[in-house]
Amino acid sequence: MKRALATAVALLSAAAAPRAHQVDEYLQAARLSLTYDRVTLELDLTPGIDVASSVMPILDTDGNGAISPGEARAYGESVLSDVAVALDGHPLGVTLERVEVPTSGEIRDGVGTIRLRATAPVAISGLGRRRLDFRNNHRPDIGAYLANALKPDDRAIHVERQTRDPRQRVIQIDYRVDPGPMLRAAWLLAGLAALAFLAGRGRLRTPPKC
């Protein structure tokens, strides 16, 4: 019994282990986190030493050997233009919030990781079961992909299933949104504001007494 349990644990650990970084691949690891009003994408991009030379000219556009903040942001925007995010079949606009780049030397040596963080707003009225679709179309010629949904911090969000294609360029996340305390408070405030507005209109329409 103990041996069988140990074998099962070993198999599960092997299945969960991240893919090794190959020198001839551009490893792109996407992590998606969900809240009731926002989707956050964190994307780590690590070019292997054999493909770094095809990435550097796009990053260091002026060829001076240093990656400026403007060049880094331009590259981040370019990567996001190759990413598609949709909620319940409706495309979401993803906005770049932060980009971090290593040194040119680290990228050429195959040990530098470019880190992007982007967000997309979600309508807070969307309760119940929802489906998030993510597709990474960046550099499919050299890309190696990983995609995962992070465990939600909000207890009102429940990830029920993650479905990936064989290359992990595409992931479908089925999740459920319950009316948590923050959302109930938002609804209460909205209701009180609506009542106050209607009451104010009623006072304005009341004719003065003679």
FENGI-V317487 format. One record per helix or strand. SS is the DSSP state (hx for helix, st for strand). FROM is the first residue (numbers start at 1). TO is the last residue. If there is no record, write none. Layout:
ss: [SS & SS]
from: [FROM & FROM]
to: [TO & TO]
This chain:
ss: [hx & st & st & hx & hx & st & st & st & hx & st & st & st & st & st & hx]
from: [2 & 26 & 38 & 52 & 69 & 83 & 90 & 95 & 104 & 114 & 128 & 143 & 157 & 170 & 181]
to: [16 & 35 & 47 & 59 & 81 & 87 & 91 & 100 & 108 & 121 & 136 & 149 & 164 & 177 & 205]
